[in-house]
Amino acid sequence: MLESQAVIGDTDMLQAMQQEALRLAGKALDDFEAVDSTEIARFIKKEFDRSYGPGWQCIVGTDFGSFVTHHSGCFIYFGIGNLAILLFNGGAVCAAPQGAADNVFV
């Protein structure tokens, strides 16, 4: 299971959502070639949209910078092997705990 090799760089997600992100990334890497980052991102994004509501964004690659605004409780950045994965929700609705302010991470 590739998700056991994941290294979380930054997150504010609840533990259960983190584990789901890692599980889905591992499944995507089993199903798609590692060089097919667009399909990996599409798979993770669609699964999170289905499970946690719309507005999820997923970026997968080996070298990228980012500066995003996201809902509190809806951000994770992690690596598996040489791939980095950024998953966040910046849409109107997020299924994370209510009442927390939005955060910005680099």
Backbone torsions as a table, in degrees:
resi	resn	phi	psi	omega
1	MET	NA	116.7	-177.3
2	LEU	-66.3	-28.6	-178.0
3	GLU	-61.6	-23.4	177.6
4	SER	-69.9	-16.2	177.4
5	GLN	-91.7	-0.6	-176.6
6	ALA	-69.5	142.8	175.1
7	VAL	-121.7	115.7	-179.3
8	ILE	-81.3	124.3	178.5
9	GLY	-87.2	-42.3	-179.3
10	ASP	-160.8	143.9	178.5
11	THR	-163.5	154.7	167.3
12	ASP	-131.2	15.8	178.9
13	MET	-76.5	154.3	169.8
14	LEU	-64.4	154.2	-176.4
15	GLN	-54.5	-41.5	-178.2
16	ALA	-63.9	-40.3	178.1
17	MET	-68.3	-38.3	176.7
18	GLN	-59.6	-47.9	-179.3
19	GLN	-62.3	-37.1	177.7
20	GLU	-66.6	-40.7	177.6
21	ALA	-61.7	-43.9	179.4
22	LEU	-66.9	-40.7	178.5
23	ARG	-62.3	-45.7	-179.9
24	LEU	-65.5	-38.3	177.6
25	ALA	-63.7	-42.6	177.3
26	GLY	-62.0	-42.5	177.4
27	LYS	-63.6	-43.3	179.3
28	ALA	-61.2	-40.2	179.7
29	LEU	-70.6	-26.1	173.4
30	ASP	-73.4	-36.7	-174.0
31	ASP	-85.8	-28.2	-174.9
32	PHE	-123.7	156.8	173.7
33	GLU	-66.1	143.0	-179.2
34	ALA	-59.5	-27.8	180.0
35	VAL	-77.8	-10.0	-179.6
36	ASP	-92.9	64.7	-174.0
37	SER	-63.4	-30.5	179.4
38	THR	-65.3	-43.0	179.2
39	GLU	-68.2	-36.7	176.7
40	ILE	-62.5	-47.9	179.3
41	ALA	-62.3	-43.8	179.9
42	ARG	-59.8	-44.5	-179.0
43	PHE	-61.7	-49.8	-178.0
44	ILE	-63.3	-45.5	-179.6
45	LYS	-59.2	-48.5	-177.6
46	LYS	-63.9	-38.6	178.8
47	GLU	-67.3	-39.6	177.7
48	PHE	-69.8	-38.3	174.2
49	ASP	-57.8	-43.5	-178.5
50	ARG	-67.0	-41.3	-175.5
51	SER	-83.5	-35.6	-170.6
52	TYR	-122.7	10.4	179.0
53	GLY	94.3	166.9	-174.0
54	PRO	-73.1	167.2	173.6
55	GLY	104.6	2.5	-179.3
56	TRP	-76.6	143.4	176.5
57	GLN	-125.5	141.1	-179.7
58	CYS	-136.1	129.6	178.0
59	ILE	-122.3	129.5	-178.1
60	VAL	-130.6	132.6	177.2
61	GLY	-179.0	-176.1	179.8
62	THR	-103.7	-16.1	-177.6
63	ASP	-157.5	101.5	176.6
64	PHE	-153.2	152.8	172.9
65	GLY	-106.9	161.7	178.0
66	SER	-154.5	155.9	172.3
67	PHE	-152.8	101.8	-171.4
68	VAL	-126.0	154.1	170.4
69	THR	-102.6	135.9	-177.5
70	HIS	-145.2	163.2	175.1
71	HIS	-74.0	143.7	177.2
72	SER	-58.6	133.3	-179.4
73	GLY	86.2	6.4	-174.2
74	CYS	-129.0	44.9	-177.5
75	PHE	-144.2	134.2	170.7
76	ILE	-150.0	138.7	174.1
77	TYR	-129.4	122.5	-178.1
78	PHE	-148.7	165.2	178.1
79	GLY	-123.2	145.1	170.7
80	ILE	-132.1	116.0	-174.7
81	GLY	61.3	-129.4	-179.7
82	ASN	-95.1	4.5	179.1
83	LEU	-95.4	137.5	171.4
84	ALA	-105.5	141.6	-178.7
85	ILE	-130.1	125.7	176.9
86	LEU	-116.3	122.9	-179.3
87	LEU	-130.7	126.4	-178.5
88	PHE	-154.4	161.2	175.8
89	ASN	-118.8	119.2	177.0
90	GLY	-118.0	9.4	-178.1
91	GLY	-77.0	-173.1	-175.7
92	ALA	-71.9	-25.2	-175.4
93	VAL	-131.2	138.4	174.7
94	CYS	-140.3	138.2	-175.9
95	ALA	-82.1	9.7	177.7
96	ALA	-75.6	169.5	-179.7
97	PRO	-53.8	138.2	-178.1
98	GLN	-81.3	159.9	171.9
99	GLY	95.8	-15.0	179.5
100	ALA	-87.4	149.3	179.0
101	ALA	-74.6	156.4	176.6
102	ASP	-70.2	154.8	-178.7
103	ASN	-125.1	158.0	174.1
104	VAL	-122.9	128.7	177.2
105	PHE	-123.1	151.5	175.6
106	VAL	-103.4	NA	NA
